[in-house]
Amino acid sequence: MSENIREIILDTLLTIDTQDKKSHLLIRDVLNKYDYLDGRDKAFFKRVTEGTLSKSITLDYVLNKYSKKPVEKCKPVVRAILRMSAYQILFLDKVPDSAVLNEAANLCKKRSFKEFVPFINGVLRSLCNDKDRALDFSGIKENTKRISVTYSCPEWIVDLFKKETKDAESLLKAMDTIKATCVHIVDEESKEALLKEWRDKNIEYKESEYVNNSYLLKNIEGMDSVPGFLEGKLMVQDESSQLCALATGVNKNSDLTVFDTCAAPGGKTCFVASLMNNNGHVLSMDVSDLKVSLISENVERLNLKNVEVKVSDATKFDESLFEKADILIADVPCSGLGVFARKSDIKYNISNEGMKEICDLQKKIVLNVSKYVKPGGVLIYSTCTIHKAENEKMVKFIEENLPFKGDSLKPFVPNLFKVERKCDYAVSLLPHIDNTDGFFIARFVKRAE
């Protein structure tokens, strides 16, 4: 383990704690900045940083049992050192407790917090002595509190899941795991060679049960290190998002116009364009130059020739796009409650009030972009949440306010129906049932007026 890797972890945690930075983007940027580090160091950085963020409610509850001062009231540096150290002690079997304590003390001294070394040492030593029982929360009598602490999820979200799902605890348990990275091999002819290269690099992979030529990867240091990525032979995209792209029904013979609104970073755009084998026309849009640049970066890396990228506000009508789309993908902004296993800051930053505002924005977007669909054309509505107000209630809103009717997903994504679904044109994917991110896909056809 290089001497400064824990300093990098500490700096990253402090940046997230004190600045308005999205954790998954900051972690990606740090990995790029320190690309020269040994692969084991990069993997350690990613594991500890993501784990500390994701488990912060659990870690604080445990630490508070051994600390006279609540962790949330400690100075940011002390709080971050306590959390990252507790995560290593409780969740990383291969890291000796003595090494964690020594590094915690060293970090304190390097950051001119020498006077806090006895306090941090005392808390962490107590934790080490009691770590076999530290994660036993069966003594918490109140059910919501117990689930919240066990799976590090705010209590109000636990209550929401209990209200909207049959088994909130199983759902949160499934979300409280390290997720594999899903990739789709665009260049099918190179598949066997790529699989061999992955094996040679000790990259664990498992074939997707939903999408052909897609694989779930583990033991990776970053996508730049995965054979095939920089060469444009594969794209990174969660299985649920790939299913959304497949729901369009396009194929290599499709000479269609497809609009992808709110498209950044462009995963669905690129998947659809590749399915069309550079035929047809895919117009990929988002609200800012920065978002559009992310789309362009992926389009260029994959050498896609049938994609046009454009800055466009999905809430504002563009007359030039009126009834031009054979297919329109509206993957609208959402609460993200289906993906906080990957983006843990979502669960700590979202609020009930914020979700109400999101629902209003979704309605505004759908009312606008639905005008771009030709009569007889297809609208794909999707979110990365499992919140019914953003999903099932939005389906009802579309059906009651717009000239669209539901159209079965079965012909396009038959693997979704290996389990029983209540509706064949609007499907909610749940992590504990479908083994994917939480996601929602609905397919509609525009009635001729």
N, C-alpha and C positions, 0 to 999 in steps of 0.2 A: 504494500500500500504506500503510495507516494506521500511525502510528508505534508503536502499542502491540500490534499483532496478534501479533508474535513473543513478547511478554511473556505474552500470554494462552496461547499454545501452550506456553511454558515452564512456566507455572503448572499447566496441565492435565497435562503429562507428569510433573511433580513430584508432583502429587496421586496419580496412578496408581502412580507408583514407590514412594511412601512410605506410602500408605494403601490399605485394602482397598476399592477402588472399581472397579466394572466399567466398562471404557473406553467402550463404546458408550453407556451411560447417562450417564456424565459428559460425553461430547462433546455429546450431545443437550441436556443441561442448560446447558452453556456456550453453545451456539448460541441457546438460548432467552433466556439472561441478556443476551447481547449482540446481541439481535435488531435493534438499531438500526444495526449496522454495515453498511457497503456490501456488496452481494452478493459482490463479488470477494474481499473480505477474509474473509467467512464461508467461501467455497469454499476459499480458501488455508488457513485454519485447519483445516478438516476434512481436506483432502488431506495437509497436513504432519503433523498429529497422528496420524491413522490410519496414514499411511505410515511414520512413525518407529517407531510401536509394532509394526506388522506386520513391519518389516524389521530389527528390533533385532539379531538374530543376525548377519545379513549386515553391518550397519553396524559392529558391534563387531569383526568379523573384519577388515574393511577398515581401520578406524581403528587397530587394534592393529599394523598393518604400519608405521604412521608415528608411533606413540606409544611412548615409553619406558616408560610406565606403562599397564598394562592398563585399558581403559575401565571394566570392571566394578568396579575398585578406586578409581576417581576419586570425588570428592565428588558427591553427587546433582545439584547445580546444574551442575557442570562436565560430568558425564556427559550430562545432558539437552541442554545447549548443543551438545556435540560431535555427538550423534546427530541432532538436528534440523537442524543445519547440514550434516552429511554427507548427509542425505537430500535436502536441497535441491540440493546440488552434484551428486549422482549421478543424481537422478531428475526434477528439474524444469529443463528446458532453458531456460525463459523467465526464470529468475531469474539475474542476473549473479553470478558467483562473488565479485566485489568487494563486492557488496551483502551477500552472506551473511557474509563475513568481517567487514565493518564492523558488522553487526548483532550478530554473536556477541561482538565486543569490547564493544559498548555494553551488551549484556545482562550481561556479566561485571561491568562497572563499576557498573551500576545495582543489582546484587545484592551489592555490596561484595566482589567477588572479583577486584579489579583485578590482584592479583599473578599471577593465572592467565592474563591476556591473552596474554603472550608464548608460553606453552605451547599454548594453544588456537590462536593464530595460526599457530604453527609446524606443528602437526599438520594444520590445514586447508589451509595453503598447500602442504604436501607432497602432500596429497590432490588439490588442484586441478591441480598440475603432472603428476600421474600418473593423472588420472581416466579417460583413455581405456583404461587397462589395469586399473583398480581392480576392475572387476566380472568379470574373467576368472579363473575358478576352475578352469580345466582342469588346472592344476598340482597340484591336491589329488588324490593318488593313491587314497586310501581312498574308496570309492564312497559309503558312507553319510555320511561327513564332507562330501564335495563337494556332495551333494544337500542336506544340512542347511544349509550356508552359502549355496548358490545360492538356495534358496527359504525361508530363514529359518525352519526348522522343527527342533525338538529332535531329536537323533539317535535317541532311543528311539522316537519317533513314526514317523520315517522307516523304522526297522527293522520296526515293526508294519505299516505300509502295504506294505512289500516282502513281508512274510509273507502278507498277506491280499488283495493285489491283484496283477494281472498286470503292471501298469506303474505303479509308485509315483511315478516321476519325472514322467510325464505328468499323473498325478493332482495332484501338488503344484504343477506348473506352472499347471494350470488354476485351482487355489485361490489362487495367488499373483498375482491380478489384482484391480483395483478393480471391485467388483460394482455393477451397476446396481440401482436401487430399483424393486421391482415393485409396481404398484398395480392394483387391480381396480375398474372403473367399475361401481358399483352401479346408478346411474340410467342405464340404457342409452339412454333418449331424449335425454339431454344429451351423449352421446358425441361427436358431431361438433362441437358447440360447444366442448367441453372440449379436443378435439384442436387446434382453431384457437387457443384461448387459449394452449395450450402452445407452439405454433409461434410465436405473437406474442411470447412470453417467452423464445424461443430455448432451450426445453427439448427436448433430444433424446429421442425415444421410438421404441420398436420393439415391435411387437405380439408377444405371447407365442405360441410355437409349441405350447403345451400347453393353455392356458385361454382361452376366448373372453372378449373385453372386458377382457383384462388386458394391461398394457404395462410395458415396462422403461424407466425414465427415467434420463437422465444430465443433467449440468449443472444440478443443483438445489441451492439454498442451504439447504434444510430444507423439510419437508413443509408447514409453514404457508404457504410462498410458492407452493405448487403450486395453481393454480386447481382448485376442486372439492373440496379436502380439508376445509377448515373448514366448507364447506356440506354435508358429509355425502354427497357424490356419489361418493366413492371411498374405498377402504380400502387400507392398506399391508399387503401380505402376500407373502412369497416364493412363487414358483411352486410349489415343492415342498409348502408348507403348503396352498396352494389345491388341489393335487391330492389331498391327504389329505382335505380337506373334500368334494371331489367324489366320493371313494371311498365316502362314506356312501350315495350314490345318491338323496339327497333331491331334490325338485323343488318347483315352485310349488303342486302339488296335494297335497303330503305333509302329512297330518294325523297326525304322529307325535310321539312323545316322544324327544328326543335329549338325552343327557347328555354334557357335555364336562368331563372331569376334568383336573386340572393345567392349567387353561385359560388362565391369564394369559399375555400381555396381552389375549387374547380374539379373536385373528385368525380361528381356525377357528370359534369360536362365531358371530362376526358373518357369516362367509361362509355358513355353513350356514343361519343364520336368514334371510339375504337370499335364498338359493336357495329357501327355503320361502315367500317372499313374505308374511311375517308370519303364516303358518298354523302349526299345531302348537304345540309347546312345547319350547324349548331351555333346559335347566338347565345353567348354566355355573358351575363350582366351582373354587376353589383354596384354599390352606391358610391364608392370612392376609388381614386387612383390607386391607393395602396392595395385595396382588395382586388382590384382588376389586375394589378401587377402579380399577385399571387397566382391568379388563374393563368395568366400569360406564361409564367415560369413553368408551370406544369404542362401546359399545351406545347411549349417549345421543347421541353425535355423529352416528351413522348412523340415529337415530330408529327403532330396531328395537323392535317391540311384543310380540314373541313370545319374549322372553328373560327368564329369571329368573336372578339372580346370588346365589350363596350361598357362605359360608365353609364349607369342608369339607376335612378331612384324608383324602386318598385312601388312606392306610394303615389307617384306622380304619373299621370297619363301621358303616353307618348303616341301621338296620332299616327306616326309613321309605322308603328307596330300593330295597329288595329287589325284584328282578324287575319294575321299573317302566319300564325303558328299552327302546324299540324298537331304538335305536341308541346305542352308547356309544363315544366317542372317548377313547382312553387315549394321549395324547401325553406319554409319561412323561419324567421328568427323565433326562438322559443326559450323556455325556461332551462332546457338542457338537463332536466331531471333524469333522463335515461342514460346519460353519459358521464355522470360525475365520478364514476370509477376511473375514468381517464383524465378528467378535468375537475379535480377535487375542490377547487375554489368555488365552483358553481354552488355547491350545497351550503357553503358558508356565506355567500353573498346574495343569493336570491331571497326574495321576500314575498309574502302574500300580495302586497301592494304592487310589487314589481311584476308579478304574474298577471295581475289584472291589466296592467298597462300593455304587457306583451299580447294578451288576447285581443285587445283593441287594435294593436298594430297589425296583427295577423288578419283581422277582418278587413282592415283598410287595404292591405296588400292584395288579398284575394279579390276584393271587389274591383280593384284596378286591373291586375294582370289577367284576370279572367276575360277581359275585353280583347285580349290579344289572340285568343283561341278561335280558330275558324269554326263555323257550324259543322258539327260532325267530328271536330277535333277532340283531343284528349287533354285533360288536366290531371296532373299528378300532384297531390297535396301530401306533404310529408313534414315530420318534425323529429327531433331526437329527444323527445320527452315521453313520459307515460302519464301525463296529467290530462284527465278527461276533458277539462274545459278547453284545452288546446287541440284536442284530437276528436273524440266522438262528438262533442258539442259543436266543433267547427264543421264536421261533416253535415250535421243537421242544419247549421247556418247556411252552408253552401246550397243544400237541397231546397231550402225554404226561400232563399233570396236570389238565386242565380239559375240560369237555364241549363242546369247540368243534372245528369242522372248517374247513379253508380254503375260501374262496369266491372265485371268480375276480373280479379287478379289471377285466377287459377290458370288460364292458358299461358301466362307470362312468367309466373313464379310458382310453379306447382309444388316445389319443395316447402313452401310456406304452409302447405295444407297437410303436412304429415301429422299435425295435431289438429284437433277440431277447432274451428273458428266460428264465432257467432255470425260473422258477416263475410261474404266472399269478395267485397270490393273495398273494405276498410279494415285493416289488420293492425293490431297493436302487438308489437314484439316485446316480450318480457324476459329479462335475463335468466330468471330461475326456471322458466319453461322452455325458452327457445335457445338458451345459451348464446345469446347475442347481446349487444347493447340494447337498452330500451329505445324503441323507435316506433314510428307510426307511418303507415303508407295507405293512401286512398286513391283510387282511380275513378275518374268521371269522364263521361262523354258529353259534349255540348249539343243540346237539342237544336234542331233547325227551327228558327222562329218564323 
